[in-house]
């Protein structure tokens, strides 16, 4: 079995043109996810799937996978390129699908998800964050008893899928045509990893968080 860190990165972003190779806090957005995957203790090889020569040239030194035109359209789901890649590797190989637009993900969080599938009897795993917010339906009804509103400190909250990463075998991706199947494990991640870059206004927020993350990492390394 081989563990692949798989990062789809197409060229056709409309909200932020070529955002995957646009510099954020000193390096291309895509490079943050590549570096995180390379820092994992359990990922054997990092693969960038792209339809762009610009992106291919920007990730020299990494393995690239040429995704089809069908998988790189605005309407295409990530399952298409996941299935294309899964068909090119061994059925028992593990695919760690990492979102290039979620640069705050850590190697430790990736390894937690991989370990769930390798050693903890889960078929697939995904990243989640804990939320303590009340949800209201479009019809105006809450998900709690209005006469017994829970206090935040007394409430466990709920988990929200972040989309930052998913872990599955090639076999399960091909069989179920889905990134998640079977017994699913949840990796509870740092709340800030809920943020991803989809719109221009997201850029500045995440850039500031990356700076803070870097400063904290530097402080920890110099104080030990």
C-alpha positions in Angstrom: 0.0 0.0 0.0 1.2 3.5 -0.9 -0.2 6.7 0.6 -0.7 9.6 -1.8 -1.3 13.2 -0.9 -3.5 14.2 -3.8 -4.1 17.9 -4.5 -6.4 19.0 -7.4 -5.5 22.4 -8.7 -7.2 23.7 -11.8 -6.6 26.9 -13.7 -10.1 28.1 -14.2 -10.9 30.0 -11.0 -13.2 32.9 -11.8 -13.4 34.7 -8.4 -9.6 34.9 -8.1 -7.9 34.2 -11.5 -5.0 31.6 -11.1 -5.5 31.8 -7.4 -3.7 28.4 -6.9 -0.3 30.0 -7.9 -1.0 33.5 -6.5 1.4 34.4 -3.7 0.0 34.5 -0.2 2.3 35.2 2.8 5.4 34.6 0.7 4.6 31.6 -1.4 2.0 30.4 -3.9 -1.3 29.3 -2.3 -0.9 25.8 -3.7 2.6 25.5 -2.1 1.1 25.7 1.4 -0.9 22.5 0.8 2.1 20.8 -0.9 4.4 21.7 2.0 1.8 20.4 4.5 1.5 17.1 2.7 5.3 16.7 2.4 5.6 17.3 6.2 3.2 14.5 6.9 4.8 11.5 8.5 2.5 9.0 6.7 2.2 10.4 3.1 4.6 8.7 0.7 4.1 10.8 -2.4 2.5 14.2 -3.2 0.7 14.5 -6.5 -0.8 17.7 -8.0 -3.6 17.1 -10.5 -3.9 20.0 -12.9 -5.0 21.1 -16.4 -2.6 24.0 -16.5 1.0 24.4 -17.7 1.4 27.4 -15.5 0.6 25.3 -12.4 2.8 22.4 -13.7 5.8 24.7 -14.0 5.0 26.3 -10.6 5.3 22.9 -8.8 8.6 21.7 -10.1 9.9 18.8 -8.1 6.4 17.4 -7.4 4.6 14.6 -9.2 1.9 16.0 -11.5 -1.2 14.2 -12.8 -2.9 15.5 -16.0 -6.5 15.8 -15.2 -9.1 15.7 -18.0 -10.9 18.7 -19.4 -14.1 17.1 -18.1 -12.8 17.2 -14.5 -11.6 20.8 -14.7 -14.8 22.6 -15.6 -16.7 24.9 -13.2 -19.5 22.3 -13.0 -17.4 19.2 -12.4 -17.3 17.6 -9.0 -14.0 16.7 -7.4 -15.2 13.0 -7.6 -14.4 13.0 -11.3 -10.7 13.8 -10.9 -10.5 11.6 -7.8 -11.8 8.7 -9.8 -9.4 9.4 -12.7 -6.5 9.3 -10.3 -7.7 6.3 -8.3 -7.9 4.3 -11.6 -4.2 5.0 -12.2 -2.9 3.6 -8.9 -3.3 0.4 -6.9 -6.7 -0.5 -5.5 -5.4 -0.7 -2.0 -3.4 2.5 -2.2 -4.7 5.3 0.0 -5.7 8.7 -1.4 -5.5 11.8 0.9 -7.5 14.4 -1.0 -6.2 17.8 0.1 -7.9 21.0 -0.8 -5.5 23.6 -2.2 -7.8 26.4 -0.9 -7.4 25.3 2.7 -3.8 26.4 3.6 -4.3 26.3 7.3 -4.4 22.5 7.5 -1.6 21.0 9.5 0.4 17.8 8.8 -0.7 16.4 12.2 -4.3 16.7 11.2 -3.6 14.8 7.9 -1.8 12.1 9.8 -4.7 11.7 12.2 -7.1 11.0 9.3 -4.6 8.6 7.6 -4.2 6.7 10.9 -7.9 6.3 11.3 -8.1 4.4 8.0 -4.8 2.5 8.4 -5.1 1.5 12.0 -8.5 2.3 13.5 -11.0 0.3 11.4 -12.4 3.3 9.5 -13.0 3.0 5.8 -12.7 6.8 5.1 -12.0 9.9 7.1 -12.7 13.7 6.8 -11.8 17.0 8.4 -14.4 18.6 10.7 -14.5 21.5 13.2 -16.8 21.8 16.2 -19.4 24.6 16.0 -21.5 26.0 18.8 -24.1 27.9 16.8 -27.8 27.5 16.7 -29.2 26.6 13.3 -32.5 27.9 12.0 -34.4 26.4 9.0 -35.5 28.6 6.0 -39.0 28.3 7.5 -37.8 30.0 10.7 -37.7 27.1 13.1 -34.7 26.6 15.4 -32.9 23.3 16.1 -33.4 23.8 19.9 -36.2 24.2 22.4 -36.9 27.9 22.7 -37.9 27.4 26.3 -34.8 25.5 27.3 -32.0 27.3 25.4 -28.7 25.5 26.3 -25.8 27.5 27.6 -22.7 27.4 25.4 -20.5 25.9 28.1 -23.0 23.1 28.7 -23.4 22.1 25.1 -21.2 19.8 23.1 -22.1 21.5 19.8 -22.0 19.8 16.4 -19.4 19.0 13.8 -19.2 20.8 10.4 -17.4 19.3 7.4 -14.6 21.7 6.4 -13.7 20.2 3.0 -10.0 20.6 3.8 -9.1 16.9 3.4 -10.6 13.4 2.9 -8.9 10.0 3.2 -10.1 6.9 1.3 -8.7 3.9 -0.6 -8.6 4.0 -4.4 -10.9 0.9 -4.3 -13.6 2.6 -2.3 -13.4 5.8 -4.5 -14.0 3.7 -7.6 -16.6 1.4 -6.1 -18.7 4.1 -4.5 -17.9 7.0 -6.9 -17.6 9.1 -3.8 -14.9 10.5 -1.5 -16.6 9.1 1.6 -18.1 5.7 2.2 -18.4 2.9 4.7 -17.5 3.6 8.3 -16.4 7.3 8.4 -14.0 8.8 10.9 -14.0 12.5 11.8 -10.8 14.4 12.5 -11.6 17.4 14.7 -9.4 20.2 13.5 -8.5 23.7 14.7 -11.5 26.0 14.4 -9.6 28.3 12.1 -9.2 25.6 9.4 -12.9 26.0 8.8 -11.9 29.0 6.6 -11.0 28.5 3.0 -10.2 30.8 0.1 -13.2 31.0 -2.3 -13.7 34.7 -2.7 -11.3 37.8 -2.7 -12.4 38.8 0.8 -11.2 35.5 2.1 -7.6 36.2 1.0 -6.7 38.9 3.5 -8.2 37.0 6.4 -6.3 33.8 5.7 -3.1 35.6 4.9 -3.2 37.2 8.4 -3.9 33.8 10.0 -1.0 32.3 8.1 1.3 35.0 9.4 0.1 34.4 13.0 0.6 30.6 12.5 4.2 31.2 11.2 5.0 33.5 14.1 3.6 31.1 16.7 5.6 28.2 15.1 8.8 30.3 15.2 8.2 31.3 18.8 7.7 27.6 19.8 10.8 26.5 18.0 13.0 29.2 19.6 11.6 28.7 23.1 12.4 25.0 23.3 
